Amino acid sequence: MIETPYLLFLGDAPDRLAAKVAQGIRDWRPENAVGQYRMQGCEADLGLPDLDLAAAKAAGAKTLVIGVANRGGVISPAWKKILVAALEEGFDLASGLHNLLRDEPDLAGVAQATGRALHDVRVPEVKYPIADGKRRSGKRCLAVGTDCSVGKMYTALAMDREMQARGLKSTFRATGQTGILITGDGVPLDAVVADFMAGAVEWLTPDNDPDHWDLIEGQGSLFHVSYSGVTMALIHGGQPDALILSHEPTRPHMRGLPDYQLPTLEVLRDTSLALARVANPACQVVGISVNTAALSEDEALECLSGIEARMGLPTVDPFRQGAGRLVDALAAM
Amino acid sequence: MIETPYLLFLGDAPDRLAAKVAQGIRDWRPENAVGQYRMQGCEADLGLPDLDLAAAKAAGAKTLVIGVANRGGVISPAWKKILVAALEEGFDLASGLHNLLRDEPDLAGVAQATGRALHDVRVPEVKYPIADGKRRSGKRCLAVGTDCSVGKMYTALAMDREMQARGLKSTFRATGQTGILITGDGVPLDAVVADFMAGAVEWLTPDNDPDHWDLIEGQGSLFHVSYSGVTMALIHGGQPDALILSHEPTRPHMRGLPDYQLPTLEVLRDTSLALARVANPACQVVGISVNTAALSEDEALECLSGIEARMGLPTVDPFRQGAGRLVDALAAM
């Protein structure tokens, strides 16, 4: 559990895209972001107040989050002076980089001396149980994709926001490093040891109120041979009551696998539902989210209405249209 | 890679079952087992020569394998004197226990001082790649089960033995600790980090001669919610050309999951084949292995012929009947 709110460290980000973790926090949990820290030459700007460490401390920030990724995921030497000073000022540090905070002797030493925490969200910090498959109270929704990186996290976050706005009970459950940094909590599922994957998902989505929905961040795809085991563990550990199918309509092949074609939405629906019903016989497919970022507005609307007519399920791009119709579908269950 | 041949350490095993790892080595790789080491009070006997350390050394043994499991999987203090002496005599040690050899200060210290290796086969020792899904030369066969522990390893070992006897090219590929100790090599798949599971299976089953078969040890079951992610990674990482369905006909529910029923063989066939064809469109289900240990001979034969008539596939219990008909089915592909 990472202490909030955050000071978002953008470092020397060369462009907006390099600061996408910070952008995600700013978009989805603005209440967690009291300000941004930009070094000289930083070309990203989240539109948050530029705060130095003392000002951020005064504004209540508890953790400095490295919201920037550079090539190779390393901790840049240029950042070190500020990271060390942040620890000395009483901030914890959090990072999703491959290069772990704890593996840097200066950061580890200063953190120990000052009693501050280093959160490397790629590394599991919990000893997860083996899944027991017991039915849990409360409801759960999982997005499953025709491929990786088709908008599953965005869909779950957008549904959570819509449910909160309607006064419904929901929790976004993060399973990847960006999601964990956004919310301050979660399971870095791709880094969990095989035997404990499904148990980690059970742990993440425990018993809850009967009218509460966990909106579980999806990972990978059953049809992506590199990561399908992680998706399988989400489907069985998550015991979803509802599945959302997620798709990106312009992708020429599976991400990173030129020889593999995407499945149809029909195949995704039938395969996912049959496997989900092993853990939860009542599971239903309730809607479809399509990432139409690569299409014009007209093309996007035509694509969405075509899929909706073909599949007979509410079909939206949550970025263009919001997730209201997907939440309607959950509410109608 | 564990150096062979072995001296099989049975310790103070209270019965034959406690020594089942040693029994597996003795049954499947007798050429790897030069003798057994039994402490006072040991009630297991593999029928191998009882050798002390000096005699085992003289007979060529390179590694002392802990072939006994006690409650809790711990390294018994009573064994320590012999384990330390074995290192001093020039043996490596190998173990599949939860309690790691390397975590015992005395063993770690003596191993370092003597330059001997400690092999904890539950712990991956290789940095596996992320799976790339590329087609590999050679052929692969995987057993998939209606449940865990239905005889998948036994089936693959029996097929390998039969293929060797016929002069065919085959390799048993171990994916669990018993299989690794039997063969001296493999991937402890349930201990691999999620992102690398499928890549570890690709690594284990590389390009080979066009007429060579990898017989991959199965793990878990697509229908066992605790471990299905591991099975999924085997199906996609292994790219099997042939699937064998494995079943135990008397089990009242999924192993360890009282609320879960076993799937039918038809559902196992259809689900496994559809998912396997994502990675290898030519994959076929070629046979069925049934563990009939709980049935009388008459009951077993009736069970097997009933399944064979129903499924239209060669159906055998490899323990009772050998794996000849399963190998025939591979040869006919």
Contacts between the chains, C-beta under 8 A, distances in Angstrom:
chain1	res1	chain2	res2	distance
A	130	B	226	5.4
A	131	B	225	5.7
A	131	B	226	4.3
A	132	B	226	7.3
A	132	B	256	7.8
A	132	B	257	7.3
A	133	B	225	4.3
A	133	B	226	6.6
A	133	B	254	8.0
A	133	B	257	4.8
A	133	B	259	6.7
A	133	B	260	6.0
A	134	B	259	7.2
A	135	B	259	7.4
A	189	B	194	6.2
A	190	B	193	7.7
A	190	B	194	5.0
A	190	B	195	4.2
A	191	B	193	5.8
A	191	B	194	6.7
A	191	B	195	6.9
A	192	B	193	7.1
A	192	B	194	5.3
A	193	B	190	7.7
A	193	B	191	5.8
A	193	B	192	7.1
A	193	B	193	6.0
A	193	B	194	7.4
A	194	B	189	6.2
A	194	B	190	5.0
A	194	B	191	6.7
A	194	B	192	5.3
A	194	B	193	7.4
A	194	B	194	6.1
A	194	B	197	5.4
A	194	B	229	6.6
A	194	B	230	5.0
A	194	B	233	7.4
A	195	B	190	4.2
A	195	B	191	6.9
A	195	B	226	7.9
A	195	B	227	7.0
A	195	B	230	7.2
A	197	B	194	5.4
A	197	B	229	4.8
A	198	B	225	5.9
A	198	B	226	5.7
A	198	B	227	7.5
A	198	B	228	7.1
A	198	B	229	6.3
A	199	B	226	7.1
A	222	B	232	7.6
A	222	B	275	7.2
A	222	B	278	8.0
A	223	B	278	5.5
A	225	B	131	5.7
A	225	B	133	4.3
A	225	B	198	5.9
A	225	B	236	3.9
A	225	B	237	7.1
A	225	B	278	6.5
A	225	B	279	5.0
A	226	B	130	5.4
A	226	B	131	4.3
A	226	B	132	7.3
A	226	B	133	6.6
A	226	B	195	7.9
A	226	B	198	5.7
A	226	B	199	7.1
A	226	B	236	7.9
A	227	B	195	7.0
A	227	B	198	7.5
A	228	B	198	7.1
A	228	B	232	5.0
A	228	B	233	7.0
A	228	B	236	5.1
A	228	B	275	7.8
A	228	B	278	7.8
A	229	B	194	6.6
A	229	B	197	4.8
A	229	B	198	6.3
A	229	B	229	4.0
A	229	B	230	6.4
A	229	B	231	8.0
A	229	B	232	4.4
A	229	B	233	3.5
A	229	B	236	7.4
A	230	B	194	5.0
A	230	B	195	7.2
A	230	B	229	6.4
A	231	B	229	8.0
A	231	B	232	7.7
A	232	B	222	7.6
A	232	B	228	5.0
A	232	B	229	4.4
A	232	B	231	7.7
A	232	B	232	4.0
A	233	B	194	7.4
A	233	B	228	7.0
A	233	B	229	3.5
A	236	B	225	3.8
A	236	B	226	7.9
A	236	B	228	5.1
A	236	B	229	7.4
A	237	B	225	7.1
A	254	B	133	7.9
A	256	B	132	7.8
A	257	B	132	7.3
A	257	B	133	4.8
A	259	B	133	6.8
A	259	B	134	7.2
A	259	B	135	7.4
A	260	B	133	6.0
A	260	B	278	7.6
A	263	B	278	7.8
A	271	B	274	6.6
A	271	B	275	7.4
A	274	B	271	6.6
A	275	B	222	7.2
A	275	B	228	7.8
A	275	B	271	7.4
A	278	B	222	8.0
A	278	B	223	5.5
A	278	B	225	6.5
A	278	B	228	7.8
A	278	B	260	7.5
A	278	B	263	7.8
A	279	B	225	5.0
